[in-house]
Amino acid sequence: MTRAALLILADGRFPAGGHAHSGGAEPAVTAGRIRDADDLAGFCRGRLHTAGLTAAALAAAAALGLDPLALDDAADARTPSPALRATARKLGRQLMRAARHTWPGPELDALAAARPRGAHQPVVLGLTARSAGLTPEDAAHCAAYEAVGGPATAVVRLLSLDPFEATAVLARLAPDLDRVVEQAVAAARQGIDALPSASAPLLDIAAEIHAAQPVRLFAS
C-alpha cells in the first residue's frame, strides 16, 4: 500500500493544481532562455539544485514529524519573491484539499485549521506523505521530481517540444535527483535550522515579472 500511495502522490494527475503552473518555465521561454531540450535540461538541473533542494528538505522534514507551523515559517523565509510565496500557499491549499480526502488524518486537519489560506506546498506535501504512511525519502523524491517534472511538461506545451525529448531530459536527471534527495533528507534529520536555503534569484525575478503579465498560459 505504501508503494501505491507513493505512485498516487507523485502522479501528475493527482488533483493538487500543479498542472496550472510551469515552475518558472514560461517566463524562461518568454525571455528566450529555454528554446530546446538542451536549454530545458540546464533549466531543470539548476531548479533542482536550488528551489528543488529546498522544497525536498522541507517536505522530508514535515514527513519526519517536525513542527509544520515552524516549517511553514521556514519556507516563508526561504521564498523572497511575494509571487512565489503566494503560489506556494495556493498550491498548498489545493494539495491540502486533495490530501484530506485521500489520506485524512489529524495532523492535516490541524495544519488546515492553523493555515486556512494555505501552508507552503512542500510542507503540505511532506505532511501528506506522512499521513499516507510514506517515508521522508518518499516525500523528498516527490518534491524533487515535481521541481523538474512540472517545467518539463510545461515546455512541451509552450514550445511544442517533442515529449520524448522532454522525458529523456528527466531520465538523464535521475542521478542528480537522487543526490538532491539524499542531501535534503540528511539536512531534515538535523532539524529546521539545518534546512538548506539554496537561492535562485533569476527564478524569483522572473516570477515577479510573470505575475504582472496580462496574458500568460500558466499561473506561475
C-alpha positions in Angstrom: 0.0 0.0 0.0 2.9 2.4 0.7 4.3 1.9 -2.8 0.8 2.5 -4.3 0.4 5.7 -2.2 3.7 7.0 -3.5 2.6 6.4 -7.1 -0.6 8.2 -6.4 1.0 11.2 -4.7 3.7 11.6 -7.4 1.2 11.2 -10.3 0.7 14.4 -12.2 -3.0 13.6 -12.4 -3.4 13.9 -8.6 -5.8 16.8 -8.2 -3.5 19.2 -6.5 -3.4 22.0 -9.1 0.2 21.6 -10.3 -0.9 21.3 -13.9 -1.7 25.1 -14.0 1.9 26.1 -13.1 5.1 25.9 -15.1 7.7 26.2 -12.3 9.2 29.3 -13.9 9.5 27.7 -17.3 7.0 30.0 -19.0 8.9 33.2 -18.2 12.2 31.5 -19.1 10.7 30.6 -22.5 9.3 34.1 -23.0 12.8 35.5 -22.2 14.5 33.1 -24.7 16.3 31.2 -22.0 14.6 27.9 -22.9 14.5 27.2 -26.7 15.1 23.5 -26.9 15.7 20.3 -25.0 19.3 21.3 -24.0 18.1 24.5 -22.6 15.4 22.7 -20.7 17.9 20.3 -19.2 20.0 23.2 -17.9 17.0 25.0 -16.5 15.7 21.8 -14.8 19.1 21.0 -13.4 19.5 24.5 -11.9 16.0 24.5 -10.5 16.5 21.0 -9.0 19.7 22.0 -7.1 18.2 25.3 -5.8 14.4 25.5 -5.3 14.1 21.7 -5.7 16.6 21.0 -2.9 14.9 23.5 -0.5 11.4 22.0 -1.3 12.6 18.5 -0.9 14.2 19.2 2.5 11.0 21.0 3.7 8.9 18.0 2.6 11.2 15.5 4.2 11.2 17.5 7.5 7.4 17.5 7.5 7.3 13.8 6.8 9.7 13.3 9.8 7.2 14.9 12.1 8.8 18.3 12.6 6.5 21.2 13.6 4.7 22.1 10.4 4.0 25.6 11.5 7.7 26.2 12.2 8.4 24.6 8.8 5.9 26.9 7.1 7.7 29.9 8.6 11.0 28.5 7.4 9.5 28.1 3.9 8.4 31.8 4.0 11.9 32.9 5.0 13.4 30.9 2.1 11.0 32.4 -0.5 11.9 36.0 -1.1 9.5 36.5 -4.0 6.0 37.6 -3.0 4.6 36.0 -6.1 6.2 32.7 -5.3 5.1 32.8 -1.7 1.5 33.3 -3.0 1.8 30.5 -5.5 3.3 28.1 -2.8 0.4 28.8 -0.5 -2.2 28.5 -3.2 -0.8 25.1 -4.2 -0.5 24.1 -0.6 -4.2 24.9 -0.1 -5.2 22.9 -3.2 -3.0 19.9 -2.2 -4.5 20.0 1.3 -8.0 19.6 -0.1 -6.9 16.6 -2.1 -4.9 15.1 0.7 -7.6 15.3 3.3 -10.0 13.5 1.0 -7.4 10.8 0.1 -5.4 10.2 3.3 -7.3 12.0 6.1 -5.6 12.5 9.4 -5.4 14.8 12.5 -2.1 16.4 11.5 -3.5 17.5 8.2 -6.7 18.8 9.9 -4.6 20.7 12.4 -2.5 22.4 9.7 -5.5 23.2 7.6 -7.1 24.9 10.7 -4.0 26.8 11.6 -3.3 28.0 8.0 -6.8 28.4 6.4 -5.3 30.4 3.5 -2.8 27.6 2.8 0.6 26.5 4.1 3.6 26.3 1.7 3.1 23.4 -0.7 6.3 21.4 0.2 5.2 21.4 3.9 1.8 20.1 3.0 3.4 17.6 0.7 5.5 16.2 3.5 2.6 16.1 5.9 0.5 14.3 3.2 3.3 11.8 2.7 3.3 11.2 6.5 -0.4 10.7 6.6 -0.2 8.3 3.7 2.4 6.2 5.6 5.3 7.2 3.3 8.9 7.9 4.4 10.8 11.2 4.4 12.8 9.9 1.4 9.5 9.4 -0.4 8.3 12.9 0.3 11.7 14.4 -0.8 11.5 12.4 -4.0 8.0 13.7 -4.8 9.1 17.3 -4.1 12.3 17.0 -6.1 10.6 15.3 -9.1 7.9 17.9 -9.1 10.6 20.6 -9.3 11.7 19.3 -12.7 8.6 17.4 -13.9 6.4 20.5 -13.9 8.7 22.6 -16.1 9.4 19.8 -18.5 5.6 19.2 -19.0 5.0 22.9 -19.4 7.7 23.3 -22.0 6.1 20.6 -24.1 3.1 22.8 -24.3 4.9 26.1 -24.6 7.3 25.2 -27.3 5.6 22.1 -28.8 8.7 20.3 -27.7 8.8 16.6 -28.6 7.5 14.9 -25.4 10.0 12.1 -25.9 12.8 14.7 -25.7 11.3 16.2 -22.5 11.0 12.8 -20.9 14.6 12.0 -21.9 15.7 15.2 -20.1 14.0 13.9 -16.9 15.5 10.5 -17.2 19.0 11.9 -17.5 18.4 14.0 -14.4 17.7 10.9 -12.3 21.1 10.7 -10.7 21.0 14.4 -9.8 17.5 13.9 -8.3 18.7 11.0 -6.1 21.7 13.1 -4.9 19.4 16.1 -4.1 17.0 13.8 -2.2 19.9 12.4 -0.2 21.1 15.9 0.7 17.6 17.0 1.6 16.8 14.1 3.9 20.2 14.4 5.7 19.5 18.1 6.4 16.0 17.4 7.5 17.2 14.9 10.1 19.4 17.6 11.6 16.4 19.9 12.3 14.9 23.0 11.0 17.9 25.2 11.4 19.9 22.9 9.2 17.5 23.0 6.3 19.0 24.3 3.0 18.2 27.7 1.7 19.6 27.4 -1.8 18.6 30.5 -3.8 17.7 31.1 -7.4 17.5 34.9 -7.8 16.6 34.6 -11.5 13.6 32.4 -10.7 12.5 35.0 -8.1 12.8 37.9 -10.6 11.1 36.0 -13.4 8.2 35.1 -11.1 7.6 38.8 -10.3 7.7 39.7 -14.0 5.5 36.8 -14.9 2.9 37.7 -12.3 2.5 41.1 -13.8 1.9 39.8 -17.3 -1.7 40.4 -18.5 -1.6 37.3 -20.8 0.0 34.0 -19.8 -0.6 30.3 -20.3 0.4 29.3 -16.8 -0.4 30.9 -13.4 3.3 30.8 -12.5 
